[in-house]
Amino acid sequence: MEVIQALIVQGAQMALVLLLSPLLTGIVRKLKARLTRRRGTSVFQPYRDLLRLLRKDVVLAENASWLFRVVPYLVFATIWVAASLVPTFAAGLMFSWSADLIALIALLGSARFFLALAGMDVGTSFGGIGSSREMMIASLAEPAMIMIVFTLALVAGSTQLSYIAGLFASGVGLRVSLGLALIALVMVAIAENSRIPVDNPATHLELTMVHEAMVLEYSGRHLALIELAASLKLLLYISLIACLFAPWGLARGGGLAVDLIGLAAWLVKLGIGGALLAIFETSIAKMRVFRVPEVLGAALMLGLLATLLLFVSKGF
C-alpha cells in the first residue's frame, strides 16, 4: 500500500509540473502586460496556443533529416524528466534518489545539444545563428552552474536535491557563499530560459534571436512540444531556486495533509517567482548579444568566489 501511495504522489508531481507550466508562462505574460499598462491576454492563452498547434499539420523542409523530426520529442521528454526530479511540493519521493544536481545539469545540457543540432539540420541561416549563439551562452552557463553545484555540495555534503533541501530547511545559518550562489543561479536561470536581458522570447528580429531562431522551422505538434518544453524549463528553474534557497513548507512525509500544505507553499513560491520575473523584465532592456558573455562570466566568477570562500572559511 505504501508503494502505491508513493507512486501516486510521484505521478501527481509529474502531472502538476506538466499542467502548471503553461499557466506560469501565462501569468508572467499577463503581469508584464499589466506593468506596461496593457490589458494583455488571458493567463490561459498558452493552453489555447498549444491546443491550436496540436491541431495543425506539421510542415517539414525537404532536406530535413530524421533528427529534425525526433528532436522535439527528445527535448520535451528530457526537460519533463528534469522538471519532475526537482522537489516541488514534497521531498523524499520514490524517484528522489535520482534527483541529483549533476544529473539535472546533464539532462538540461542534452536537451540544449539536440535542439542546437536541430537548428542546424535544415541549413537555414537563422537556425545556424541561433545554434551558435545558444552554444556560446551554454559554454559559460554550464561552468557557472557547476560551480554553484560545488558550493552547495560543500555546504551540504551531497548533491542530492532532497537531502540539500532538508538540510537547508533545518537551518545552515547565513552564509555569504550561499548568497553569491543564489545570485549566480538567478543569472544562469535567466540566460537558460532566454529571458530579458539575454534574449526576448516575444521577438522575431533576426539580429537578436537566440532560442526562437533555432525553432523557426518547426510547426504543428513539433512546435507545441518545444513551446511546452520551454514552459517546463522556466518552472524547473523557479522550483529549483525555491527548493534550494526557500525550502519552507516542503513536505517530507506525514500524509495527505502535509502534502497539501506543501502544494500550497509551492504554488505561492511559483507565483512570487513569476511576479519577480515579470517585474525584472519590465524594468530592464534587452542587451546586445555580444554582452551576454560578460553577464555569464560574472555568474561564473560569483560561483567560483562562493566556492573559494567556503574553502577559505573551512581552512580557518
TITI-20783 format. One record per residue (C-alpha): x, y, z; residue in three letters; residue number from 1. Coordinates in nm, 2 decimals. Layout:
N
{c1:X; c2:Y; c3:Z; r:ALA; k:NUM} .
...
END
This chain:
316
{c1:0.00; c2:0.00; c3:0.00; r:MET; k:1} .
{c1:0.29; c2:0.24; c3:0.08; r:GLU; k:2} .
{c1:0.44; c2:0.17; c3:-0.26; r:VAL; k:3} .
{c1:0.11; c2:0.25; c3:-0.44; r:ILE; k:4} .
{c1:0.08; c2:0.57; c3:-0.23; r:GLN; k:5} .
{c1:0.44; c2:0.67; c3:-0.32; r:ALA; k:6} .
{c1:0.37; c2:0.61; c3:-0.69; r:LEU; k:7} .
{c1:0.06; c2:0.82; c3:-0.67; r:ILE; k:8} .
{c1:0.24; c2:1.11; c3:-0.51; r:VAL; k:9} .
{c1:0.53; c2:1.08; c3:-0.76; r:GLN; k:10} .
{c1:0.28; c2:1.07; c3:-1.05; r:GLY; k:11} .
{c1:0.10; c2:1.37; c3:-0.91; r:ALA; k:12} .
{c1:0.42; c2:1.57; c3:-0.91; r:GLN; k:13} .
{c1:0.50; c2:1.48; c3:-1.27; r:MET; k:14} .
{c1:0.14; c2:1.57; c3:-1.38; r:ALA; k:15} .
{c1:0.15; c2:1.90; c3:-1.19; r:LEU; k:16} .
{c1:0.47; c2:2.03; c3:-1.34; r:VAL; k:17} .
{c1:0.33; c2:1.95; c3:-1.68; r:LEU; k:18} .
{c1:-0.01; c2:2.11; c3:-1.63; r:LEU; k:19} .
{c1:0.11; c2:2.42; c3:-1.44; r:LEU; k:20} .
{c1:0.40; c2:2.52; c3:-1.66; r:SER; k:21} .
{c1:0.18; c2:2.69; c3:-1.93; r:PRO; k:22} .
{c1:-0.01; c2:2.86; c3:-1.66; r:LEU; k:23} .
{c1:0.31; c2:3.00; c3:-1.51; r:LEU; k:24} .
{c1:0.41; c2:3.13; c3:-1.86; r:THR; k:25} .
{c1:0.06; c2:3.29; c3:-1.89; r:GLY; k:26} .
{c1:0.09; c2:3.46; c3:-1.55; r:ILE; k:27} .
{c1:0.43; c2:3.61; c3:-1.64; r:VAL; k:28} .
{c1:0.29; c2:3.74; c3:-1.97; r:ARG; k:29} .
{c1:-0.02; c2:3.89; c3:-1.80; r:LYS; k:30} .
{c1:0.18; c2:4.06; c3:-1.53; r:LEU; k:31} .
{c1:0.42; c2:4.21; c3:-1.78; r:LYS; k:32} .
{c1:0.13; c2:4.34; c3:-1.98; r:ALA; k:33} .
{c1:-0.03; c2:4.50; c3:-1.67; r:ARG; k:34} .
{c1:0.30; c2:4.65; c3:-1.56; r:LEU; k:35} .
{c1:0.33; c2:4.82; c3:-1.90; r:THR; k:36} .
{c1:-0.03; c2:4.94; c3:-1.88; r:ARG; k:37} .
{c1:-0.16; c2:4.69; c3:-2.14; r:ARG; k:38} .
{c1:-0.46; c2:4.46; c3:-2.09; r:ARG; k:39} .
{c1:-0.27; c2:4.15; c3:-2.21; r:GLY; k:40} .
{c1:-0.41; c2:3.81; c3:-2.30; r:THR; k:41} .
{c1:-0.56; c2:3.56; c3:-2.06; r:SER; k:42} .
{c1:-0.34; c2:3.36; c3:-1.83; r:VAL; k:43} .
{c1:-0.48; c2:3.05; c3:-2.00; r:PHE; k:44} .
{c1:-0.38; c2:3.17; c3:-2.35; r:GLN; k:45} .
{c1:-0.07; c2:2.93; c3:-2.36; r:PRO; k:46} .
{c1:-0.31; c2:2.64; c3:-2.32; r:TYR; k:47} .
{c1:-0.51; c2:2.76; c3:-2.62; r:ARG; k:48} .
{c1:-0.19; c2:2.81; c3:-2.82; r:ASP; k:49} .
{c1:-0.07; c2:2.46; c3:-2.75; r:LEU; k:50} .
{c1:-0.41; c2:2.31; c3:-2.85; r:LEU; k:51} .
{c1:-0.41; c2:2.51; c3:-3.17; r:ARG; k:52} .
{c1:-0.07; c2:2.39; c3:-3.26; r:LEU; k:53} .
{c1:-0.16; c2:2.03; c3:-3.19; r:LEU; k:54} .
{c1:-0.45; c2:2.05; c3:-3.43; r:ARG; k:55} .
{c1:-0.23; c2:2.19; c3:-3.71; r:LYS; k:56} .
{c1:-0.04; c2:1.98; c3:-3.96; r:ASP; k:57} .
{c1:0.34; c2:1.96; c3:-3.95; r:VAL; k:58} .
{c1:0.52; c2:2.13; c3:-4.23; r:VAL; k:59} .
{c1:0.87; c2:1.99; c3:-4.29; r:LEU; k:60} .
{c1:1.15; c2:2.12; c3:-4.51; r:ALA; k:61} .
{c1:1.25; c2:1.89; c3:-4.80; r:GLU; k:62} .
{c1:1.61; c2:1.85; c3:-4.66; r:ASN; k:63} .
{c1:1.50; c2:1.78; c3:-4.30; r:ALA; k:64} .
{c1:1.65; c2:1.46; c3:-4.17; r:SER; k:65} .
{c1:1.51; c2:1.21; c3:-3.91; r:TRP; k:66} .
{c1:1.69; c2:1.41; c3:-3.64; r:LEU; k:67} .
{c1:1.48; c2:1.72; c3:-3.71; r:PHE; k:68} .
{c1:1.16; c2:1.51; c3:-3.65; r:ARG; k:69} .
{c1:1.28; c2:1.34; c3:-3.34; r:VAL; k:70} .
{c1:1.44; c2:1.63; c3:-3.15; r:VAL; k:71} .
{c1:1.11; c2:1.79; c3:-3.03; r:PRO; k:72} .
{c1:1.01; c2:1.46; c3:-2.86; r:TYR; k:73} .
{c1:1.36; c2:1.42; c3:-2.71; r:LEU; k:74} .
{c1:1.37; c2:1.78; c3:-2.58; r:VAL; k:75} .
{c1:1.03; c2:1.76; c3:-2.43; r:PHE; k:76} .
{c1:1.09; c2:1.42; c3:-2.26; r:ALA; k:77} .
{c1:1.43; c2:1.53; c3:-2.12; r:THR; k:78} .
{c1:1.31; c2:1.85; c3:-1.97; r:ILE; k:79} .
{c1:0.99; c2:1.69; c3:-1.83; r:TRP; k:80} .
{c1:1.20; c2:1.43; c3:-1.66; r:VAL; k:81} .
{c1:1.44; c2:1.70; c3:-1.53; r:ALA; k:82} .
{c1:1.15; c2:1.91; c3:-1.40; r:ALA; k:83} .
{c1:0.99; c2:1.61; c3:-1.24; r:SER; k:84} .
{c1:1.31; c2:1.53; c3:-1.04; r:LEU; k:85} .
{c1:1.32; c2:1.87; c3:-0.87; r:VAL; k:86} .
{c1:1.13; c2:1.86; c3:-0.54; r:PRO; k:87} .
{c1:0.83; c2:2.08; c3:-0.58; r:THR; k:88} .
{c1:0.57; c2:2.03; c3:-0.31; r:PHE; k:89} .
{c1:0.73; c2:1.72; c3:-0.15; r:ALA; k:90} .
{c1:1.08; c2:1.58; c3:-0.09; r:ALA; k:91} .
{c1:1.18; c2:1.22; c3:-0.05; r:GLY; k:92} .
{c1:0.96; c2:1.09; c3:-0.32; r:LEU; k:93} .
{c1:1.00; c2:0.74; c3:-0.48; r:MET; k:94} .
{c1:1.24; c2:0.87; c3:-0.75; r:PHE; k:95} .
{c1:1.42; c2:1.13; c3:-0.53; r:SER; k:96} .
{c1:1.73; c2:0.91; c3:-0.53; r:TRP; k:97} .
{c1:1.79; c2:1.01; c3:-0.89; r:SER; k:98} .
{c1:1.72; c2:1.39; c3:-0.82; r:ALA; k:99} .
{c1:2.09; c2:1.48; c3:-0.83; r:ASP; k:100} .
{c1:2.21; c2:1.83; c3:-0.93; r:LEU; k:101} .
{c1:2.48; c2:1.69; c3:-1.16; r:ILE; k:102} .
{c1:2.22; c2:1.46; c3:-1.33; r:ALA; k:103} .
{c1:2.00; c2:1.77; c3:-1.37; r:LEU; k:104} .
{c1:2.27; c2:1.96; c3:-1.55; r:ILE; k:105} .
{c1:2.34; c2:1.66; c3:-1.77; r:ALA; k:106} .
{c1:1.97; c2:1.64; c3:-1.87; r:LEU; k:107} .
{c1:1.94; c2:2.01; c3:-1.95; r:LEU; k:108} .
{c1:2.27; c2:2.00; c3:-2.14; r:GLY; k:109} .
{c1:2.15; c2:1.71; c3:-2.35; r:SER; k:110} .
{c1:1.82; c2:1.89; c3:-2.44; r:ALA; k:111} .
{c1:2.02; c2:2.20; c3:-2.54; r:ARG; k:112} .
{c1:2.26; c2:1.99; c3:-2.75; r:PHE; k:113} .
{c1:1.98; c2:1.82; c3:-2.95; r:PHE; k:114} .
{c1:1.79; c2:2.15; c3:-3.00; r:LEU; k:115} .
{c1:2.11; c2:2.31; c3:-3.14; r:ALA; k:116} .
{c1:2.16; c2:2.02; c3:-3.38; r:LEU; k:117} .
{c1:1.80; c2:2.05; c3:-3.50; r:ALA; k:118} .
{c1:1.86; c2:2.43; c3:-3.56; r:GLY; k:119} .
{c1:2.15; c2:2.35; c3:-3.79; r:MET; k:120} .
{c1:1.99; c2:2.04; c3:-3.95; r:ASP; k:121} .
{c1:1.78; c2:2.23; c3:-4.22; r:VAL; k:122} .
{c1:2.07; c2:2.45; c3:-4.31; r:GLY; k:123} .
{c1:1.90; c2:2.79; c3:-4.28; r:THR; k:124} .
{c1:2.09; c2:3.10; c3:-4.17; r:SER; k:125} .
{c1:1.86; c2:3.17; c3:-3.88; r:PHE; k:126} .
{c1:1.90; c2:2.82; c3:-3.74; r:GLY; k:127} .
{c1:2.28; c2:2.84; c3:-3.76; r:GLY; k:128} .
{c1:2.29; c2:3.18; c3:-3.60; r:ILE; k:129} .
{c1:2.06; c2:3.06; c3:-3.31; r:GLY; k:130} .
{c1:2.25; c2:2.74; c3:-3.26; r:SER; k:131} .
{c1:2.59; c2:2.92; c3:-3.25; r:SER; k:132} .
{c1:2.46; c2:3.18; c3:-3.00; r:ARG; k:133} .
{c1:2.30; c2:2.91; c3:-2.79; r:GLU; k:134} .
{c1:2.63; c2:2.72; c3:-2.77; r:MET; k:135} .
{c1:2.81; c2:3.05; c3:-2.68; r:MET; k:136} .
{c1:2.57; c2:3.10; c3:-2.39; r:ILE; k:137} .
{c1:2.60; c2:2.74; c3:-2.28; r:ALA; k:138} .
{c1:2.98; c2:2.75; c3:-2.28; r:SER; k:139} .
{c1:2.96; c2:2.99; c3:-1.99; r:LEU; k:140} .
{c1:2.63; c2:2.90; c3:-1.83; r:ALA; k:141} .
{c1:2.72; c2:2.53; c3:-1.77; r:GLU; k:142} .
{c1:3.05; c2:2.61; c3:-1.59; r:PRO; k:143} .
{c1:2.87; c2:2.86; c3:-1.37; r:ALA; k:144} .
{c1:2.61; c2:2.60; c3:-1.29; r:MET; k:145} .
{c1:2.88; c2:2.35; c3:-1.20; r:ILE; k:146} .
{c1:3.05; c2:2.60; c3:-0.96; r:MET; k:147} .
{c1:2.71; c2:2.66; c3:-0.80; r:ILE; k:148} .
{c1:2.67; c2:2.28; c3:-0.75; r:VAL; k:149} .
{c1:3.02; c2:2.27; c3:-0.60; r:PHE; k:150} .
{c1:2.92; c2:2.54; c3:-0.35; r:THR; k:151} .
{c1:2.60; c2:2.36; c3:-0.24; r:LEU; k:152} .
{c1:2.78; c2:2.03; c3:-0.22; r:ALA; k:153} .
{c1:3.05; c2:2.17; c3:0.00; r:LEU; k:154} .
{c1:2.79; c2:2.31; c3:0.24; r:VAL; k:155} .
{c1:2.55; c2:2.01; c3:0.24; r:ALA; k:156} .
{c1:2.80; c2:1.73; c3:0.18; r:GLY; k:157} .
{c1:2.58; c2:1.60; c3:-0.10; r:SER; k:158} .
{c1:2.44; c2:1.68; c3:-0.45; r:THR; k:159} .
{c1:2.11; c2:1.51; c3:-0.38; r:GLN; k:160} .
{c1:1.83; c2:1.77; c3:-0.40; r:LEU; k:161} .
{c1:1.60; c2:1.62; c3:-0.13; r:SER; k:162} .
{c1:1.89; c2:1.60; c3:0.11; r:TYR; k:163} .
{c1:2.01; c2:1.96; c3:0.04; r:ILE; k:164} .
{c1:1.65; c2:2.09; c3:0.08; r:ALA; k:165} .
{c1:1.60; c2:1.91; c3:0.41; r:GLY; k:166} .
{c1:1.94; c2:2.04; c3:0.55; r:LEU; k:167} .
{c1:1.87; c2:2.40; c3:0.44; r:PHE; k:168} .
{c1:1.52; c2:2.38; c3:0.58; r:ALA; k:169} .
{c1:1.66; c2:2.28; c3:0.92; r:SER; k:170} .
{c1:1.90; c2:2.58; c3:0.91; r:GLY; k:171} .
{c1:2.26; c2:2.63; c3:0.80; r:VAL; k:172} .
{c1:2.30; c2:2.99; c3:0.91; r:GLY; k:173} .
{c1:2.36; c2:3.30; c3:0.70; r:LEU; k:174} .
{c1:2.65; c2:3.23; c3:0.46; r:ARG; k:175} .
{c1:2.80; c2:3.47; c3:0.21; r:VAL; k:176} .
{c1:2.87; c2:3.18; c3:-0.02; r:SER; k:177} .
{c1:2.51; c2:3.08; c3:-0.05; r:LEU; k:178} .
{c1:2.41; c2:3.44; c3:-0.13; r:GLY; k:179} .
{c1:2.67; c2:3.45; c3:-0.41; r:LEU; k:180} .
{c1:2.55; c2:3.11; c3:-0.53; r:ALA; k:181} .
{c1:2.19; c2:3.24; c3:-0.53; r:LEU; k:182} .
{c1:2.27; c2:3.54; c3:-0.74; r:ILE; k:183} .
{c1:2.47; c2:3.33; c3:-0.99; r:ALA; k:184} .
{c1:2.19; c2:3.08; c3:-1.02; r:LEU; k:185} .
{c1:1.94; c2:3.35; c3:-1.09; r:VAL; k:186} .
{c1:2.17; c2:3.49; c3:-1.37; r:MET; k:187} .
{c1:2.21; c2:3.14; c3:-1.51; r:VAL; k:188} .
{c1:1.83; c2:3.08; c3:-1.50; r:ALA; k:189} .
{c1:1.76; c2:3.40; c3:-1.69; r:ILE; k:190} .
{c1:2.01; c2:3.30; c3:-1.96; r:ALA; k:191} .
{c1:1.90; c2:2.94; c3:-1.98; r:GLU; k:192} .
{c1:1.53; c2:3.04; c3:-2.03; r:ASN; k:193} .
{c1:1.62; c2:3.30; c3:-2.29; r:SER; k:194} .
{c1:1.46; c2:3.58; c3:-2.09; r:ARG; k:195} .
{c1:1.53; c2:3.96; c3:-2.10; r:ILE; k:196} .
{c1:1.80; c2:4.09; c3:-2.09; r:PRO; k:197} .
{c1:1.97; c2:3.79; c3:-2.25; r:VAL; k:198} .
{c1:1.70; c2:3.72; c3:-2.51; r:ASP; k:199} .
{c1:1.34; c2:3.83; c3:-2.57; r:ASN; k:200} .
{c1:1.11; c2:3.53; c3:-2.62; r:PRO; k:201} .
{c1:0.84; c2:3.76; c3:-2.78; r:ALA; k:202} .
{c1:1.06; c2:3.89; c3:-3.07; r:THR; k:203} .
{c1:1.14; c2:3.76; c3:-3.41; r:HIS; k:204} .
{c1:1.42; c2:4.00; c3:-3.51; r:LEU; k:205} .
{c1:1.70; c2:3.81; c3:-3.67; r:GLU; k:206} .
{c1:1.97; c2:4.03; c3:-3.51; r:LEU; k:207} .
{c1:1.86; c2:3.94; c3:-3.15; r:THR; k:208} .
{c1:1.70; c2:3.59; c3:-3.17; r:MET; k:209} .
{c1:1.86; c2:3.30; c3:-2.99; r:VAL; k:210} .
{c1:1.61; c2:3.04; c3:-2.89; r:HIS; k:211} .
{c1:1.34; c2:3.15; c3:-3.14; r:GLU; k:212} .
{c1:1.59; c2:3.13; c3:-3.43; r:ALA; k:213} .
{c1:1.65; c2:2.76; c3:-3.37; r:MET; k:214} .
{c1:1.28; c2:2.67; c3:-3.38; r:VAL; k:215} .
{c1:1.16; c2:2.89; c3:-3.67; r:LEU; k:216} .
{c1:1.13; c2:2.59; c3:-3.90; r:GLU; k:217} .
{c1:0.91; c2:2.39; c3:-3.66; r:TYR; k:218} .
{c1:0.53; c2:2.38; c3:-3.68; r:SER; k:219} .
{c1:0.23; c2:2.19; c3:-3.56; r:GLY; k:220} .
{c1:0.28; c2:1.94; c3:-3.28; r:ARG; k:221} .
{c1:0.66; c2:1.97; c3:-3.30; r:HIS; k:222} .
{c1:0.64; c2:2.34; c3:-3.22; r:LEU; k:223} .
{c1:0.38; c2:2.27; c3:-2.94; r:ALA; k:224} .
{c1:0.62; c2:2.02; c3:-2.78; r:LEU; k:225} .
{c1:0.91; c2:2.27; c3:-2.79; r:ILE; k:226} .
{c1:0.69; c2:2.55; c3:-2.65; r:GLU; k:227} .
{c1:0.57; c2:2.33; c3:-2.37; r:LEU; k:228} .
{c1:0.93; c2:2.23; c3:-2.30; r:ALA; k:229} .
{c1:1.03; c2:2.60; c3:-2.27; r:ALA; k:230} .
{c1:0.75; c2:2.65; c3:-2.02; r:SER; k:231} .
{c1:0.86; c2:2.34; c3:-1.83; r:LEU; k:232} .
{c1:1.22; c2:2.48; c3:-1.82; r:LYS; k:233} .
{c1:1.10; c2:2.80; c3:-1.66; r:LEU; k:234} .
{c1:0.90; c2:2.62; c3:-1.40; r:LEU; k:235} .
{c1:1.20; c2:2.39; c3:-1.34; r:LEU; k:236} .
{c1:1.44; c2:2.68; c3:-1.25; r:TYR; k:237} .
{c1:1.19; c2:2.86; c3:-1.03; r:ILE; k:238} .
{c1:1.12; c2:2.54; c3:-0.85; r:SER; k:239} .
{c1:1.49; c2:2.47; c3:-0.82; r:LEU; k:240} .
{c1:1.56; c2:2.81; c3:-0.67; r:ILE; k:241} .
{c1:1.27; c2:2.77; c3:-0.43; r:ALA; k:242} .
{c1:1.38; c2:2.41; c3:-0.33; r:CYS; k:243} .
{c1:1.74; c2:2.51; c3:-0.26; r:LEU; k:244} .
{c1:1.71; c2:2.86; c3:-0.11; r:PHE; k:245} .
{c1:1.35; c2:2.87; c3:0.01; r:ALA; k:246} .
{c1:1.26; c2:2.51; c3:0.12; r:PRO; k:247} .
{c1:1.00; c2:2.62; c3:0.37; r:TRP; k:248} .
{c1:0.68; c2:2.43; c3:0.35; r:GLY; k:249} .
{c1:0.83; c2:2.14; c3:0.15; r:LEU; k:250} .
{c1:0.66; c2:1.82; c3:0.26; r:ALA; k:251} .
{c1:0.88; c2:1.54; c3:0.38; r:ARG; k:252} .
{c1:0.63; c2:1.26; c3:0.46; r:GLY; k:253} .
{c1:0.34; c2:1.28; c3:0.70; r:GLY; k:254} .
{c1:0.04; c2:1.21; c3:0.49; r:GLY; k:255} .
{c1:-0.21; c2:1.39; c3:0.26; r:LEU; k:256} .
{c1:-0.25; c2:1.70; c3:0.48; r:ALA; k:257} .
{c1:0.13; c2:1.77; c3:0.48; r:VAL; k:258} .
{c1:0.14; c2:1.72; c3:0.10; r:ASP; k:259} .
{c1:-0.14; c2:1.97; c3:0.06; r:LEU; k:260} .
{c1:0.04; c2:2.23; c3:0.27; r:ILE; k:261} .
{c1:0.35; c2:2.17; c3:0.06; r:GLY; k:262} .
{c1:0.15; c2:2.21; c3:-0.26; r:LEU; k:263} .
{c1:0.00; c2:2.54; c3:-0.14; r:ALA; k:264} .
{c1:0.35; c2:2.66; c3:-0.04; r:ALA; k:265} .
{c1:0.49; c2:2.56; c3:-0.38; r:TRP; k:266} .
{c1:0.21; c2:2.74; c3:-0.56; r:LEU; k:267} .
{c1:0.28; c2:3.06; c3:-0.36; r:VAL; k:268} .
{c1:0.65; c2:3.03; c3:-0.45; r:LYS; k:269} .
{c1:0.57; c2:2.99; c3:-0.82; r:LEU; k:270} .
{c1:0.35; c2:3.30; c3:-0.81; r:GLY; k:271} .
{c1:0.62; c2:3.50; c3:-0.63; r:ILE; k:272} .
{c1:0.89; c2:3.38; c3:-0.87; r:GLY; k:273} .
{c1:0.67; c2:3.47; c3:-1.18; r:GLY; k:274} .
{c1:0.59; c2:3.81; c3:-1.04; r:ALA; k:275} .
{c1:0.96; c2:3.89; c3:-0.97; r:LEU; k:276} .
{c1:1.05; c2:3.78; c3:-1.32; r:LEU; k:277} .
{c1:0.78; c2:4.00; c3:-1.47; r:ALA; k:278} .
{c1:0.89; c2:4.30; c3:-1.27; r:ILE; k:279} .
{c1:1.26; c2:4.24; c3:-1.36; r:PHE; k:280} .
{c1:1.19; c2:4.20; c3:-1.73; r:GLU; k:281} .
{c1:0.98; c2:4.52; c3:-1.75; r:THR; k:282} .
{c1:1.25; c2:4.72; c3:-1.56; r:SER; k:283} .
{c1:1.54; c2:4.63; c3:-1.78; r:ILE; k:284} .
{c1:1.62; c2:4.65; c3:-2.15; r:ALA; k:285} .
{c1:1.75; c2:4.38; c3:-2.39; r:LYS; k:286} .
{c1:2.12; c2:4.39; c3:-2.41; r:MET; k:287} .
{c1:2.34; c2:4.33; c3:-2.71; r:ARG; k:288} .
{c1:2.42; c2:3.96; c3:-2.79; r:VAL; k:289} .
{c1:2.79; c2:4.02; c3:-2.75; r:PHE; k:290} .
{c1:2.75; c2:4.15; c3:-2.40; r:ARG; k:291} .
{c1:2.59; c2:3.83; c3:-2.28; r:VAL; k:292} .
{c1:2.93; c2:3.66; c3:-2.21; r:PRO; k:293} .
{c1:3.01; c2:3.94; c3:-1.97; r:GLU; k:294} .
{c1:2.69; c2:3.87; c3:-1.77; r:VAL; k:295} .
{c1:2.75; c2:3.49; c3:-1.77; r:LEU; k:296} .
{c1:3.12; c2:3.55; c3:-1.69; r:GLY; k:297} .
{c1:3.01; c2:3.74; c3:-1.39; r:ALA; k:298} .
{c1:2.79; c2:3.45; c3:-1.28; r:ALA; k:299} .
{c1:3.09; c2:3.21; c3:-1.33; r:LEU; k:300} .
{c1:3.31; c2:3.44; c3:-1.11; r:MET; k:301} .
{c1:3.04; c2:3.46; c3:-0.84; r:LEU; k:302} .
{c1:3.01; c2:3.08; c3:-0.84; r:GLY; k:303} .
{c1:3.39; c2:3.05; c3:-0.82; r:LEU; k:304} .
{c1:3.41; c2:3.31; c3:-0.55; r:LEU; k:305} .
{c1:3.14; c2:3.13; c3:-0.35; r:ALA; k:306} .
{c1:3.34; c2:2.80; c3:-0.37; r:THR; k:307} .
{c1:3.67; c2:2.97; c3:-0.27; r:LEU; k:308} .
{c1:3.51; c2:3.14; c3:0.03; r:LEU; k:309} .
{c1:3.40; c2:2.81; c3:0.16; r:LEU; k:310} .
{c1:3.74; c2:2.66; c3:0.12; r:PHE; k:311} .
{c1:3.90; c2:2.96; c3:0.30; r:VAL; k:312} .
{c1:3.64; c2:2.96; c3:0.58; r:SER; k:313} .
{c1:3.69; c2:2.59; c3:0.64; r:LYS; k:314} .
{c1:4.07; c2:2.65; c3:0.64; r:GLY; k:315} .
{c1:4.04; c2:2.88; c3:0.94; r:PHE; k:316} .
END
